[in-house]
Amino acid sequence: METLQTKSRRQILLEAIRTVTGAFGLPLSPNQERDILTYFLTLHDWNRSINLTGIREPDLLVYKHLGDSLIFEMFMDEKTESLLDIGTGQGVPGLILKIIRPQMYVVLAEAVKKKCSFLNYVSSLLNLSGLKVEEGRLEKGARPKAMPEGGFEMVVSQAAGSLNWLLDLSVKLFSEKGKIASLKGPSVKGEIDAIKRRAEGLGLQVVVRETLLPVLNHERVMVLFERAHNKS
């Protein structure tokens, strides 16, 4: 019976992965599809005993976490070489983006020990080179130990805190041509005017893009910060 249940769960996850990547028009190699499937199988297993995410249904895990990660991927430059994910939780979006872009150097910053244990386990399981997990709360003015020279080309956060909070942590961590990206729900619109004024004072410009999470059709708002002198 357990074999049949495992096979059924595996098929549910695989079909969901193909549905989401198909909605984004993102072709995966067999190895990438295998690794993403392994990630979600492992997440679902661990989540039975350790609360890594409030989502229990295997297909919903994929629709939300893979979908949100691929929204970030849409707004990344093709040649992005380094990424910092602040408050990555179960690895969304940073760990999933690492699978999709294996040559990218990725640092996952997470304060919760049990989530770091999961991230390290998956990284070892998938043999992900060029990925670092930094345990501990990233404080204003602090720099990750594994920060590349010149800063990260992309600093991301998936609904981990306010835009002000993210700016406080990130403004000195991204490179001259880099970006900060935050994916939020529609309630973030109330923060936009104030954050634009603050960003201008820091020499940054803000781009706001509204989109939908495929399959679930949940509203998403991508907020991007980049240095004003990089805008044409």
C-alpha positions as CSV (number, residue, x, y, z in Angstrom):
1,M,0.0,0.0,0.0
2,E,2.8,2.4,0.9
3,T,4.4,1.9,-2.5
4,L,1.1,2.7,-4.3
5,Q,0.7,5.8,-2.1
6,T,4.2,7.0,-2.8
7,K,3.8,6.4,-6.5
8,S,0.5,8.3,-6.5
9,R,2.1,11.2,-4.6
10,R,5.0,11.3,-7.0
11,Q,2.7,11.4,-10.0
12,I,0.7,14.2,-8.4
13,L,3.8,16.3,-7.8
14,L,5.2,15.6,-11.3
15,E,2.0,16.6,-13.0
16,A,1.8,19.8,-11.0
17,I,5.5,20.6,-11.8
18,R,4.8,20.2,-15.5
19,T,1.6,22.2,-15.3
20,V,3.4,25.2,-13.6
21,T,6.5,25.1,-15.8
22,G,4.2,24.8,-18.9
23,A,2.3,27.9,-17.7
24,F,5.5,29.8,-17.7
25,G,6.8,28.4,-20.9
26,L,9.9,27.2,-19.1
27,P,11.5,24.0,-20.5
28,L,13.3,21.9,-17.9
29,S,16.0,19.4,-18.6
30,P,15.4,15.8,-17.3
31,N,17.9,16.5,-14.5
32,Q,16.2,19.7,-13.5
33,E,12.7,18.1,-13.4
34,R,14.1,15.2,-11.4
35,D,15.7,17.6,-8.9
36,I,12.6,19.7,-8.5
37,L,10.5,16.6,-8.0
38,T,13.0,15.4,-5.4
39,Y,12.9,18.8,-3.6
40,F,9.1,18.6,-3.3
41,L,9.0,15.0,-2.3
42,T,11.5,15.8,0.5
43,L,9.6,19.0,1.5
44,H,6.4,17.0,1.7
45,D,8.0,14.3,3.8
46,W,9.7,16.7,6.2
47,N,6.6,18.8,6.6
48,R,4.7,15.8,8.1
49,S,6.8,16.1,11.3
50,I,8.5,19.6,11.1
51,N,6.3,22.6,10.2
52,L,8.2,24.0,7.2
53,T,5.1,25.3,5.4
54,G,1.5,25.6,6.2
55,I,0.6,23.9,2.9
56,R,0.0,20.2,3.2
57,E,-1.4,19.1,-0.2
58,P,1.4,18.0,-2.5
59,D,-0.1,19.7,-5.6
60,L,-0.6,23.0,-3.8
61,L,3.0,22.9,-2.6
62,V,4.1,23.0,-6.2
63,Y,1.5,25.5,-7.5
64,K,2.4,28.0,-4.8
65,H,6.1,27.5,-4.2
66,L,7.3,26.7,-7.7
67,G,4.9,29.3,-9.1
68,D,6.2,32.1,-6.9
69,S,9.8,31.1,-7.6
70,L,9.2,31.2,-11.3
71,I,7.7,34.7,-11.0
72,F,11.1,35.8,-9.6
73,E,12.8,34.0,-12.5
74,M,10.8,36.1,-15.0
75,F,12.3,39.3,-13.6
76,M,15.9,38.1,-13.4
77,D,18.5,39.0,-16.1
78,E,19.6,36.0,-18.1
79,K,23.2,36.4,-17.0
80,T,22.6,36.9,-13.2
81,E,25.5,35.1,-11.5
82,S,24.8,35.6,-7.8
83,L,21.7,35.7,-5.6
84,L,20.9,36.3,-2.0
85,D,17.6,35.0,-0.7
86,I,16.7,36.7,2.7
87,G,14.3,34.8,4.9
88,T,14.2,31.9,2.4
89,G,12.2,29.6,4.7
90,Q,11.9,26.3,2.9
91,G,14.1,27.5,0.0
92,V,11.6,29.7,-1.9
93,P,12.7,31.1,-4.2
94,G,16.4,30.7,-3.8
95,L,16.9,26.9,-3.7
96,I,14.4,26.4,-6.6
97,L,16.1,29.1,-8.6
98,K,19.5,27.4,-8.0
99,I,18.1,24.2,-9.6
100,I,16.8,26.2,-12.6
101,R,20.0,28.2,-12.9
102,P,22.7,25.7,-11.7
103,Q,25.6,28.0,-12.6
104,M,24.3,30.8,-10.3
105,Y,26.0,31.3,-6.9
106,V,23.2,31.3,-4.3
107,V,23.2,32.2,-0.6
108,L,20.1,31.3,1.5
109,A,19.8,33.3,4.7
110,E,17.4,31.8,7.2
111,A,17.0,32.4,11.0
112,V,15.1,29.2,11.9
113,K,17.3,26.3,12.7
114,K,15.0,23.5,11.5
115,K,14.5,25.2,8.2
116,C,18.3,25.5,7.8
117,S,18.6,21.7,8.5
118,F,16.1,21.0,5.7
119,L,18.0,23.3,3.3
120,N,21.3,21.8,4.0
121,Y,19.9,18.3,3.7
122,V,18.3,19.0,0.3
123,S,21.5,20.8,-0.9
124,S,23.5,17.7,0.0
125,L,20.9,15.3,-1.5
126,L,20.9,17.2,-4.8
127,N,24.7,17.8,-4.7
128,L,24.2,21.5,-5.3
129,S,27.6,23.1,-5.6
130,G,27.7,26.9,-5.3
131,L,25.0,27.1,-2.7
132,K,25.5,28.3,0.9
133,V,23.0,28.2,3.8
134,E,23.6,31.0,6.4
135,E,21.8,30.3,9.6
136,G,20.9,33.3,11.8
137,R,18.9,36.5,11.5
138,L,20.4,39.0,9.0
139,E,20.7,42.3,10.8
140,K,20.8,45.8,9.3
141,G,24.3,46.7,8.3
142,A,25.5,43.1,8.5
143,R,26.9,41.2,5.5
144,P,26.5,37.5,4.8
145,K,29.8,35.6,5.4
146,A,29.5,34.2,1.9
147,M,28.9,37.5,0.1
148,P,30.8,37.8,-3.2
149,E,33.1,40.7,-3.8
150,G,31.1,43.7,-5.1
151,G,27.8,42.4,-3.8
152,F,25.0,40.2,-5.1
153,E,23.5,40.7,-8.5
154,M,20.1,39.9,-7.1
155,V,18.7,40.1,-3.6
156,V,15.3,38.5,-3.2
157,S,12.7,38.0,-0.6
158,Q,9.4,36.2,-0.8
159,A,6.9,38.0,1.6
160,A,9.4,37.8,4.5
161,G,8.9,41.3,5.8
162,S,8.0,44.9,4.8
163,L,9.6,46.7,1.9
164,N,11.3,49.1,4.4
165,W,12.8,46.1,6.3
166,L,14.1,44.6,3.0
167,L,15.7,47.9,2.0
168,D,17.4,48.3,5.4
169,L,19.0,44.8,5.0
170,S,19.7,44.9,1.3
171,V,20.8,48.4,0.3
172,K,24.5,47.7,0.8
173,L,24.4,44.1,-0.3
174,F,23.6,44.3,-4.0
175,S,26.0,45.2,-6.8
176,E,26.2,48.4,-8.8
177,K,24.2,46.8,-11.6
178,G,22.2,44.5,-9.3
179,K,18.5,44.5,-8.2
180,I,16.4,43.9,-5.1
181,A,13.2,42.0,-5.7
182,S,10.3,41.4,-3.4
183,L,7.2,39.4,-4.3
184,K,4.1,40.3,-2.3
185,G,0.3,40.1,-2.3
186,P,-1.9,43.0,-3.3
187,S,-1.9,44.5,0.2
188,V,1.7,45.8,-0.5
189,K,0.2,48.5,-2.7
190,G,-0.3,50.6,0.4
191,E,3.5,50.7,0.9
192,I,4.4,51.7,-2.6
193,D,4.2,55.6,-2.4
194,A,6.2,55.8,0.8
195,I,8.8,53.3,-0.4
196,K,9.3,55.2,-3.6
197,R,10.1,58.4,-1.7
198,R,12.5,56.5,0.5
199,A,14.1,54.7,-2.5
200,E,14.7,58.0,-4.2
201,G,16.6,59.3,-1.2
202,L,18.9,56.2,-1.5
203,G,19.5,56.7,-5.2
204,L,17.2,53.9,-6.2
205,Q,14.3,53.6,-8.6
206,V,11.3,51.4,-8.0
207,V,9.5,49.3,-10.6
208,V,6.1,47.7,-9.7
209,R,4.6,44.9,-11.7
210,E,1.3,43.2,-11.0
211,T,0.9,39.6,-12.1
212,L,-1.0,36.4,-11.3
213,L,0.2,33.1,-9.9
214,P,-0.7,30.5,-12.5
215,V,-3.2,27.8,-11.8
216,L,-4.3,29.3,-8.5
217,N,-4.7,32.8,-10.0
218,H,-3.6,34.6,-6.8
219,E,-2.7,38.2,-7.2
220,R,1.1,38.9,-6.9
221,V,3.0,42.2,-6.9
222,M,6.7,42.3,-7.8
223,V,8.6,45.2,-6.4
224,L,12.0,45.8,-7.9
225,F,14.7,48.3,-6.7
226,E,17.7,49.2,-8.8
227,R,20.2,52.0,-8.8
228,A,18.9,55.1,-10.6
229,H,22.0,55.6,-12.7
230,N,21.3,52.2,-14.3
231,K,18.0,53.3,-15.8
232,S,18.2,54.6,-19.4
